[in-house]
Amino acid sequence: MGSSVYAVRGRVVLPDRILTDGVVVVAGDAIAWVGESTDARVAGFGQEVLDAEAPSDDRLILPGLVDVHCHGGGAQSFPDSTSKDQALTAVMEHRQWGTTSLVASLVTASPMVLRERAEMLADLADAGQIAGIHFEGPFIAQGHCGAQDPRHIQSPNPALTRELLIASRGHAVSMTVAPEKPYTMGPGGVAETLVDGGAVASFGHTDTNAQRMRQALREIRETIARSPMPRCAHATVTHLFNGMAPMHHRDPGPVPEILADAAGGGVIVEIIADGVHVSPELVRNVYELVGREQIVFVTDAMAAAGVADGAYVLGGQEVEVSDGVARLGRTGAIAGGTAHLIDVVRTAHAAGIPLVDAVYMASVQGARILGNDQVGRIGEGYRADLVVVTPDLEPMRVIFRGDDVVGGEA
């Protein structure tokens, strides 16, 4: 990893403001100092700032982005990768676009396949290449399985949950579960097993109604409160609106209960704000209703992220990508995204969400879910993960652990 001391200059996006003529000083793989350029000399970094030169293009410096729900990219799919090299191709596709912390998401599959993939991905997590593992299934609902293979959906099984946590070697970040299914909730159920095992229970791909959703949200709050060291102080909802019944005024379904709970400081909702899965206007509405502290932006990206339209595979199922939209061949259901997380930030900002908050929901929030206090923001002592972008949010330079992935000074 990086060993030199150098400065990066531009408009620095912090969680609460943007520094107009900002400087980020990197020392090795960590951030040594952040502030206005006029204060750098007093802080002892005057020469580093002179060496960096002042940009004239209004560039922005963002924290490395954190994606907690991603199935692949660069023509490779985490659920279908049988080698670390294949999986690493997907990681690097997103890293070069500014996602420096990425959770590799699996899909519903047989227990044997899930264990094998978890063990392989745990090796990448041990090596610091991914931030963890997300199991999207197999304890989900048939009626809203989306692009999941219904042949491998099974009843919630706390014993199998423990096996997958063991196979993940502490790197299991979350699991998507349908709260209405027997043995998901309750003492000794899958949700409690996840929390006690250091993972996050994420509700999604569910047939639940409003009443059951409300009960599950209340119960998971109590479960987390009882846990001595939960990974995250909040449960999550897997891609809000997608994989669940839509809201209707006579049959409200789970969405209003989720929004009400989030507005009260409870669950954190994932939103795929790519302009395909959810209307940008609705993304803005949810932000205005529940606030940035209860939203995390994700990509749900699959193998086609960053590459051309065509035929791909997701969890063994054929997917056709046309005009950047991935659909399952057998049903036409949307089968993941094709955007990078910086694209999500751009779409959300264009919809009217302030840039500081759009970046926050794509960085700080993911770090909260990971339970990692070293990534997700620009601050002294944080890991030196940075994304330098144009005013149009196009990446110019990506720094990972202090080293350049893309771009760099001459």
C-alpha positions in Angstrom: 0.0 0.0 0.0 0.9 3.7 -0.3 3.9 4.9 1.7 4.4 8.5 0.6 2.9 11.7 1.9 1.0 13.7 -0.7 -1.9 16.1 -1.0 -5.0 16.1 -3.1 -6.7 19.4 -3.8 -10.2 20.3 -4.9 -13.7 20.9 -3.4 -13.8 18.3 -0.6 -17.2 16.8 0.1 -17.6 16.2 3.9 -20.6 14.8 5.6 -21.9 18.3 6.6 -20.4 20.7 4.0 -18.1 21.2 1.0 -14.7 22.8 1.5 -14.3 25.3 -1.4 -10.5 25.1 -1.7 -9.9 21.9 0.2 -6.9 19.7 0.8 -6.7 16.0 1.7 -3.3 14.9 2.9 -2.6 11.2 2.5 0.2 9.5 4.5 0.6 5.8 3.6 -2.8 4.2 3.6 -4.5 6.8 5.8 -5.7 10.4 5.7 -3.4 12.6 7.8 -5.2 15.9 7.5 -8.2 17.6 5.9 -8.9 21.3 5.7 -8.8 24.5 3.6 -5.6 25.1 1.7 -5.0 28.3 3.6 -4.6 26.3 6.8 -2.3 23.6 5.4 1.0 25.4 6.2 0.1 25.9 9.8 -0.8 22.2 10.0 2.7 21.3 8.6 1.7 20.3 5.1 2.5 23.5 3.2 5.0 21.8 0.8 2.6 19.0 0.0 0.0 21.5 -1.0 2.4 23.4 -3.2 3.4 20.1 -4.9 -0.2 19.2 -5.6 -1.0 22.5 -7.4 -4.4 24.1 -7.3 -6.9 22.6 -9.8 -8.7 25.0 -12.2 -11.5 22.7 -13.2 -13.8 22.8 -10.1 -13.2 19.1 -9.4 -14.7 17.5 -6.3 -13.1 15.1 -3.9 -15.5 12.4 -2.5 -14.9 9.7 0.0 -14.5 6.2 -1.5 -18.0 5.0 -2.1 -19.5 2.0 -0.1 -21.8 -0.4 -1.9 -23.5 -3.0 0.4 -25.5 -4.8 -2.3 -23.7 -5.7 -5.5 -23.8 -9.0 -7.5 -21.0 -8.3 -10.0 -19.7 -6.3 -12.9 -17.1 -6.4 -15.7 -18.9 -9.5 -17.1 -18.4 -11.4 -13.9 -21.0 -12.4 -11.3 -20.3 -13.2 -7.7 -23.0 -15.8 -7.5 -21.6 -17.6 -10.5 -17.8 -17.1 -9.9 -15.9 -20.3 -9.1 -12.6 -18.6 -8.6 -11.3 -15.6 -6.7 -9.9 -14.1 -9.9 -13.3 -14.1 -11.5 -14.8 -12.4 -8.5 -11.9 -9.9 -8.3 -12.7 -8.8 -11.9 -16.1 -7.7 -10.7 -14.6 -5.9 -7.7 -12.1 -4.0 -9.9 -14.9 -3.0 -12.3 -16.6 -1.1 -9.5 -13.4 0.1 -7.8 -12.2 1.9 -10.9 -15.4 3.9 -10.8 -15.0 4.9 -7.2 -16.5 2.1 -5.1 -13.7 1.3 -2.8 -15.7 -0.8 -0.3 -17.9 -3.4 -1.8 -20.1 -6.1 -0.3 -20.3 -9.1 -2.7 -24.0 -10.3 -2.9 -25.0 -13.9 -3.5 -28.4 -15.0 -4.6 -30.7 -17.9 -3.7 -28.9 -21.2 -4.4 -28.4 -24.7 -3.0 -26.8 -24.8 0.5 -23.7 -26.4 -1.0 -23.3 -23.6 -3.6 -23.9 -20.9 -0.9 -21.3 -22.5 1.4 -18.7 -22.8 -1.5 -19.2 -19.2 -2.6 -19.1 -17.9 1.0 -15.8 -19.6 1.6 -14.3 -18.3 -1.6 -15.5 -14.7 -1.0 -14.3 -14.9 2.6 -10.8 -15.3 1.2 -11.2 -12.1 -0.7 -12.5 -10.4 2.4 -9.5 -11.7 4.4 -7.2 -10.1 1.7 -9.1 -6.8 2.0 -10.5 -6.9 -1.5 -14.1 -6.9 -0.5 -15.9 -5.5 2.6 -18.0 -8.6 3.2 -20.7 -10.9 2.0 -24.5 -10.4 1.5 -26.8 -13.4 1.2 -29.9 -12.4 -0.8 -31.9 -15.5 0.1 -32.5 -18.4 0.2 -35.2 -17.7 2.9 -37.4 -15.5 0.7 -41.0 -15.6 -0.6 -42.0 -17.3 -3.8 -44.5 -14.6 -4.7 -41.9 -11.8 -4.9 -38.7 -13.7 -5.7 -37.9 -11.4 -8.6 -34.8 -12.7 -10.4 -34.1 -15.4 -7.7 -34.3 -19.0 -8.8 -37.5 -20.3 -7.2 -36.2 -23.9 -7.3 -33.8 -23.1 -4.5 -36.0 -21.1 -2.2 -36.4 -22.9 1.1 -38.0 -22.5 4.5 -36.1 -20.4 7.0 -33.5 -22.6 8.7 -31.5 -21.2 11.6 -29.1 -24.1 11.5 -28.2 -23.4 7.8 -27.9 -19.7 8.7 -25.3 -20.6 11.3 -23.4 -22.7 8.8 -23.3 -19.9 6.3 -22.1 -17.5 9.0 -19.3 -20.0 9.8 -18.4 -20.4 6.2 -18.1 -16.6 5.9 -15.6 -16.4 8.7 -17.0 -13.2 10.2 -17.4 -11.5 6.9 -21.2 -12.1 6.5 -22.6 -8.5 6.5 -26.3 -9.2 5.9 -28.9 -11.7 4.7 -32.2 -10.9 3.0 -35.1 -12.7 4.5 -38.9 -12.7 4.2 -40.2 -11.8 7.7 -43.6 -13.5 7.3 -42.1 -17.0 6.8 -42.1 -19.4 9.8 -38.8 -19.4 11.8 -37.6 -16.1 10.4 -38.7 -14.1 13.4 -39.1 -15.2 17.1 -36.6 -16.6 19.6 -34.0 -18.7 17.9 -35.2 -17.7 14.5 -33.1 -16.7 11.5 -33.2 -12.9 12.3 -32.0 -13.4 15.8 -29.4 -15.9 14.6 -28.1 -13.3 12.2 -27.9 -10.5 14.8 -26.2 -12.7 17.3 -23.8 -14.0 14.6 -22.7 -10.5 13.7 -24.8 -9.9 10.6 -27.6 -7.6 9.7 -31.2 -8.9 9.1 -32.5 -7.3 5.9 -36.2 -7.7 5.0 -37.0 -8.1 1.4 -38.3 -10.4 -1.4 -41.4 -10.7 0.8 -45.1 -11.4 0.5 -45.8 -9.9 3.8 -48.7 -7.6 4.6 -48.7 -4.4 6.6 -49.5 -6.0 10.0 -46.8 -8.6 9.8 -44.3 -6.1 8.5 -45.0 -3.8 11.5 -44.6 -6.7 13.9 -41.3 -7.8 12.3 -39.9 -4.2 12.4 -40.8 -3.9 16.1 -39.3 -7.3 16.9 -36.0 -6.7 15.1 -35.5 -3.4 17.0 -35.9 -5.4 20.3 -33.6 -8.1 19.1 -30.9 -5.6 18.2 -31.3 -3.8 21.5 -30.7 -7.1 23.4 -27.6 -7.9 21.4 -24.3 -6.9 23.2 -22.4 -6.1 20.0 -24.5 -5.9 16.9 -22.8 -5.2 13.6 -25.2 -2.3 13.0 -27.7 -0.6 15.3 -30.4 -0.9 12.6 -31.9 -3.6 10.5 -32.2 -2.9 6.8 -34.7 -3.3 4.0 -33.4 -4.9 0.8 -34.1 -2.5 -2.2 -37.2 -0.7 -1.0 -40.2 -1.0 -3.4 -38.5 -3.8 -5.4 -39.4 -7.4 -4.4 -42.5 -6.5 -2.4 -46.1 -5.5 -2.9 -46.7 -1.9 -4.0 -48.6 0.5 -1.8 -52.4 0.7 -2.4 -54.8 2.8 -0.4 -57.1 -0.1 0.5 -54.3 -2.7 0.8 -51.3 -0.8 1.9 -48.8 -3.7 2.1 -45.4 -3.4 3.7 -44.1 -0.1 2.2 -45.9 2.4 4.5 -44.9 0.5 7.6 -41.3 0.5 6.4 -41.4 4.2 5.8 -43.0 4.9 9.1 -40.4 2.8 10.9 -37.5 4.5 9.1 -38.9 7.9 9.8 -38.8 7.0 13.5 -35.2 6.1 13.4 -35.6 2.4 12.9 -34.8 0.5 9.8 -32.4 1.7 7.1 -33.8 1.3 3.6 -31.7 0.3 0.6 -32.7 2.2 -2.6 -31.4 1.4 -6.1 -31.5 5.0 -7.3 -30.3 4.2 -10.8 -33.3 5.6 -12.6 -34.5 2.2 -13.6 -35.6 0.4 -10.4 -37.2 3.4 -8.7 -38.3 6.7 -10.2 -35.8 9.4 -9.3 -38.7 11.6 -8.1 -39.8 8.8 -5.7 -36.2 8.5 -4.4 -36.3 12.2 -3.6 -39.7 11.8 -1.9 -38.4 9.0 0.3 -35.3 11.2 1.2 -37.6 14.1 2.1 -39.8 11.8 4.2 -37.2 9.8 6.2 -34.0 11.7 5.8 -30.5 10.6 4.8 -29.8 8.8 8.1 -32.3 6.1 7.1 -31.3 5.5 3.5 -28.4 3.7 1.9 -27.9 3.9 -1.9 -26.9 0.5 -3.5 -26.4 -0.7 -7.1 -27.7 -4.3 -7.0 -25.4 -4.5 -10.0 -24.9 -7.7 -11.9 -22.3 -8.9 -14.4 -23.2 -6.4 -17.1 -22.2 -3.3 -15.1 -19.5 -1.5 -17.1 -19.8 -3.7 -20.2 -22.0 -4.0 -23.3 -25.6 -5.2 -23.6 -26.0 -8.9 -24.2 -26.6 -12.2 -22.6 -25.4 -12.8 -19.0 -26.0 -15.2 -16.1 -27.2 -14.4 -12.6 -27.3 -17.3 -10.2 -27.4 -19.8 -13.0 -30.3 -18.0 -14.7 -30.2 -16.4 -18.2 -30.4 -12.6 -18.2 -30.7 -10.4 -21.2 -29.4 -6.8 -21.0 -30.8 -4.3 -23.4 -30.3 -0.5 -23.2 -28.6 -1.1 -19.9 -31.6 -2.8 -18.3 -31.2 -6.4 -17.2 -34.2 -8.7 -17.4 -34.6 -12.4 -16.6 -35.0 -14.3 -19.8 -37.8 -16.6 -18.5 -40.0 -14.0 -16.9 -38.9 -10.5 -17.9 -38.3 -9.5 -14.3 -35.6 -6.9 -13.7 -32.5 -8.9 -12.8 -30.2 -6.5 -11.0 -28.7 -3.2 -12.1 -25.9 -2.2 -14.5 -24.9 1.1 -12.9 -21.9 2.0 -10.7 -22.5 3.7 -7.4 -21.2 7.0 -8.7 -24.0 6.8 -11.3 -26.5 6.4 -8.6 -25.2 9.4 -6.8 -25.4 11.4 -10.0 -29.0 10.3 -10.7 -30.1 11.1 -7.1 -28.4 14.5 -7.2 -30.0 15.4 -10.6 -33.4 14.5 -9.0 -32.9 17.3 -6.4 -31.1 15.7 -3.5 -28.2 17.9 -2.2 -24.8 16.5 -3.2 -23.6 16.3 0.3 -26.5 14.0 1.3 -26.4 12.0 -1.9 -22.7 11.2 -1.3 -23.5 10.5 2.4 -26.1 7.9 1.5 -23.5 6.2 -0.8 -20.6 6.3 1.7 -21.2 6.9 5.4 -24.4 4.9 5.4 -22.8 1.8 3.9 -20.0 2.1 6.4 -22.5 2.2 9.3 -24.1 -1.1 8.0 -20.6 -2.6 7.7 -19.9 -1.6 11.3 -16.6 -0.1 9.9 -15.5 3.2 11.3 -12.4 3.5 9.0 -14.2 4.0 5.7 -17.0 6.0 4.2 -15.9 9.6 5.0 -13.0 12.0 4.6 -11.4 12.6 7.9 -8.1 12.3 9.8 -7.3 8.7 10.6 -9.8 7.3 8.0 -8.6 5.0 5.3 -7.2 6.9 2.3 -10.0 5.9 -0.1 -10.8 8.9 -2.3 -12.6 9.6 -5.6 -11.8 12.8 -7.5 -14.6 13.6 -9.9 -15.5 16.3 -12.4 -18.3 18.8 -11.6 -20.5 16.3 -13.6 -19.5 13.5 -11.2 -17.4 11.6 -13.7 -14.4 9.9 -12.0 -10.9 11.4 -12.8 -8.9 9.7 -10.1 -9.6 6.9 -7.6 -7.4 6.2 -4.6 -7.7 3.0 -2.7 -5.7 2.6 0.6 -3.5 5.5 -0.5 -2.6 4.1 -3.9 -3.9 5.2 -7.3 -6.3 2.9 -9.0 -7.2 5.3 -11.7 -5.6 8.6 -12.6 -2.9 10.1 -10.4 -0.6 13.1 -10.6 2.1 13.2 -13.1 
